[in-house]
Amino acid sequence: MDRFSVLVDGFNLEMPHGTGVKTYSRAVVNALCALGADVNILFSVPLKGAPHSFEEVGRGRWFGRWRSIKKILGTPMKNLFGVMNPSPLNSAVSKNFDIPIGVSSCSVPNGYFVANMRFKYLRKETAIRMPGRVNIWHATYPLPMRVKGARMVTTIHDLIPLRLPRTTLYQTKFYKGLIEKSLQDSELIFADSEYSKKDILDIFGTSPDKIAVVYPPVAPRDSLHGMNEEALSKLLKRFGLEWKKFILFVGAIEPRKNVRRLIDAYVASKVNGPLVIAGKKAWMWEDEIRGADFLFQNRKETGRSVVLLEHVTDCDLELLYRGASCLVLPSLYEGFGLPPVEAMSLGCPVITSRMTSLPEVCGDAALYVDPYDTGDIQRKMESLVEDVSLQEKLIRAGRERAALYSIENFERRLSNLYSKIL
């Protein structure tokens, strides 16, 4: 394939803490670099000075309104009327985003916020006018933005705001409009799974040929490669954890992830060792962990506890995967589900939901539960922790399954689809 240029959105890349979509966006950028593309990333941070933070949890409605007004007042007037002209991003600022060598970056301050507001209230998309030629504009998340002269690719990860509206902050009408606009404007839609593709077809009825399934890759975590069990056990002690004597959950604490039922199942179980929740506090996190207060600080009295770890590093997450007796992810909806595949790649047995895309992604390498049945979650945890042969079986199957989602397979799929578009 001839050399081509791609503009990738930095909508999730500029967020201060990791998300599944942020991980996906990084994978897209890295894959494009490996394919020899000229890559530029469009951010919406100040051109000079420190990047602003988008994560303000639990600050209240009036704070949110004031922040919105402040952003609008701080946006250049010319960017409020539908056409934005990005400027090169200060190199000192771009270093905050861990951009690969050779990748360019530009920014329109508050650009994504303004584009979303224009679409929400005026139903108008925003045009991006780049100084040089761009062959493809890849939105790794549905965005109401077009790049003049470029063909558009959009990744739609899931339809959670439409399928489970009570588990998300997104407004259904706004999100549905975003998806409709993406389907209309994009040359091709990337879906994270066959399940997500079917969901899109069921709700929007577009042509199946316009949607391609591109499974997200799982980057190998090897910062602890070669360390033996004794060395890893010592590292776990700083979290107060013992090797293979804790259950792990990885993901944001929010209703869709079903953390509350997981905690209820853990409390009712006979499993020894703590339940470790590694994830940021998201929408309605207080309700999700309610009922576990007495376990947070009472390990000495009960022998069991819930350990909450926010914003763990990549190295620490790898350590937790390797050291856990199993990962439990009883989500109500996943477009793909990265944590189960990460766990499988590192030899951690998986228990997950039998709903949405998870059976497709995990195949026969996981135990499945009814996410609405606390008793089922409890029984599967107890049976896996007590059955060493079952653990070994899932570990072997898991490593084999995780290999399907290699970076090489992702790059190959991306190359084939980009070639068709170009």
Secondary structure, DSSP 8 states (H G I E B T S, - for coil): ----EEEEE-TTTTSSS--HHHHHHHHHHHHHHHTT-EEEEEE-S-SSS-------TT--HHHHHHHHHHHHHTS-GGGGTTEE--EE--HHHHGGGT--TT-EEEE-TTHHHHHHHHHHHH---EEE--SS--SEEEESS--SEEETT-EEEEEE---HHHHSGGGSSS-HHHHHHHHHHHHHH-SEEEESSHHHHHHHHHHH---GGGEEE---------TTTT--HHHHHHHHGGGT--TT-SEEEES-BSGGGTHHHHHHHHHHS---S-EEEES-B-TTHHHHHTT-HHHHS-HHHHS--EEEE-S--HHHHHHHHHH-SEEEE--S--SS-HHHHHHHHTT--EEEESSTTHHHHHTTSSEEE-TT-HHHHHHHHHHHHH-HHHHHHHHHHHHHHHGGG-HHHHHHHHHHHHHHH-
